[in-house]
Amino acid sequence: MKFHSTAIMLLASSSTCLAFVSSPPSFLRHVAAPRHFLPPSAEVLGIRHRRHAPSLTSLSMSTASPTADPSKFFTEDAYTEAAFSSILQLTTVAESYGSQSVEPSMLAEVLLNPSKFGGGGEGPSGAARDVTEKILNAAGVDLPRLRRDLDAHMAKIPRASESSNKNMSRTLSRVLGEAQSVQRTLGDSYVSVEALVLALAKEDRDFCVPALKKQEVKYDAVLAAVQKHRSDVGPADSRGSESTYDALMKYGRDLTQAAREGKLDPVIGRDEETRRAIQILSRRSKNNPILLGDPGTGKTAVAEGIAQRMVAGDVPDGLQAPCKLVALDMGALIAGAKMRGEFEERLRAVLEEVTKSDGEIVLFIDEIHTVVGAGAAGGAMDASNLLKPALARGELRCIGATTMNEYRQYVEKDKALERRFQQVIVDQPSPEDTVSILRGLKPRYELHHGVRIRDEALLAAAKLSHRYIPDRFLPDKAIDLVDEACAKLKNELTSKPTALDEVDRKVIQLEMEKLSLESDYGDMEYDDTKSTGRLRTIIDQLADLRKTQSALTARWMAERGGVDQITELKQRIDQVQLDIENAERDYELNKAAELKYSVLPELASQLQALEMDREVAAGEDGAVRDEEATSDRLLRDEVVAEDISEVVASWTGIPAEKMMSSERDRILSMDKKLAERVIGQDEAIQNVVDAILRSRAGLNDPSKPISSQIFLGPTGVGKTELCKALSEFMFDTEEAIIRIDMSEYMEKHTVSRLVGAPPGYVGVSHLLHALLFFHHCFYLSPALNVFSSHPEK
């Protein structure tokens, strides 16, 4: 091993065994790449591997414990990844505190506060911190107090002159030697974080031992906590052992806990699908439902509905508490698994945790087709093969969700995996059912955005999304419309009103003009000249505008304050209702009764009074509408049907006024409107109008085009003009026309430009791409000549 900018030497000192001279200071990270970081004395002696250093122990017996093996203090393969990452940061800690020696308290600082030194909350450093906190909590240690004591201790460390020499103290040598002894006691293959914690609790007499004694925590309590922890997770038999601890907490989300905290949206409908899934989960074997349906139809909502029923106790005995539903995140499970076998180790830890629960954990895997082939790089087994045995035996209850296309493409091909799941089809709800779903979600969106949603907006969302957004599915697209309309209105509420903004800009404009005139005529006395007259006019206008500005600002703040008060009360009511549910569930009946019959009615009456004040101001609910007062309101906090149509217009390009106008009246007067623009083509106009009337009456096939018309005639009689007039009438623009000239497809191979390339080839598809992005349009072929294109087309 050759070092250019880093020198490693042995210092013959009575108090120091190993000294590190490094430039740059973080040399430990640089020399860790060869996987065997040698002790400095071994490097000086020319030793290349720890098995070639039999005499090293005798050189360092003055500082290391008799049972310790100093050659393994800094050997990467001797530690787990989390433990070695903590060792690597020791010199960084010493440099940050300006210390000449590396002390055990610095190791405690790395284990408790890795983020101070670039360790962050993820990866091996985060895993080391999590394990340390779990063990100390179980031992009865007050962690905030321990961190305060550690900060005070580290502040007292004497600072040495700047030097790159970092000496390992005798105490740290004893701690690392004790960690090796603990490793053998625990039956581990590697020195783990638990071993470091126990070694600190026993050998660090400068900080850890006195700090624990101060909190009346003995070494035996820490040892018992480690033994209890190991009884759950097993020995550290791999370098990534800490990353598999509490695997479900790291790679999953407890849906039952989220439902208990009120973080899940209510599930309206889907009763049949939910009952079917619960029925499959109650089977003895192959008790794994898979939810199949188009994107946005509510597959994940069915799983969340099951979690809510489990919390409410509305499930069979096999799914009652303490049973819980955990959503497994396959992306988090795969992310960062660089070494071969690391992904399998994580998944195996998850499966073991589920299996040990004895049926108390139900897994939910969204996009379950991703488990087919996941982690199979380099010839390793994929996730599906690891799941199959547990799925077949009934040891693992799993709910899967995927689309029908991905199910056919990935899962259906693997017959062994397919037979272990039972299908539950989740179809798209009707517009009427979608309205019911939106009404159930309405309070959540009102509470989140701080606005009110009128029922007409919900009806418009279901109707307009079903008609004008055909490439997505209900109820997802209708929910998105309501959400975006609420967000748009909330932005208007939190922004300065248009009327006030215009006054502010006018004031700024006049102020600039006033300054300009005063700079030119500041030394002149006012007289009746044009310039001084203009200056007086500006001063008068500014006085009036500032009065208007003050009045508008006061009204704006008052109206906004009323909206904020209503939002705050709704949030308090929602929290009280959640507390009532939790109290009733925990049989705290006195608390539930107090909240239900004392706190909640008072909050409800306050909310009703505030809303009544706003309704009277707006002239609603039986009050005489004052048009002038209503028009003078600066803020609007209600989402109406027009807001939904504006969002649809921004998505599709169809004018909002066309969507909200009476479809019946427009279609009945269609022939007259077209005849006003295209004169002398009454027969062609009537044929087009009849085709559209048949479509609107529901007499044609909805899976086919509304009509296919061929306009014949010489140039200039109005064939293309009729298409433009029809496009403008239907979509308020002449651009909603897809023009395809058949004379461009004279060769056989040019068919790929029209309908796309055959499988295995790359090509364009002008027609299909245009239809994909423009759902409401006309197709126009200005040169429809069968002889101008290839005959096979």
Helices and strands as residue ranges (DSSP letters): E 7-9, E 19-21, H 27-31, H 40-44, G 50-52, H 56-59, G 70-72, G 76-78, H 81-88, H 90-96, E 101-102, H 104-112, G 114-117, H 123-138, H 143-155, E 165-168, H 170-186, H 193-203, H 208-214, H 219-233, G 241-244, H 247-251, E 252-254, H 255-260, H 271-281, E 289-292, H 299-312, G 317-319, E 324-328, H 330-334, H 342-356, E 361-366, G 368-371, G 377-379, H 383-393, E 397-402, H 404-406, I 407-411, H 415-418, E 422-425, H 431-449, E 452-453, H 455-468, H 476-494, H 498-521, H 530-585, H 589-594, I 595-599, H 600-618, H 627-631, E 638-639, H 641-652, H 656-660, H 663-668, H 670-677, H 682-696, H 719-731, E 737-739, G 742-744, G 748-750, H 751-755, H 766-773, E 778-780
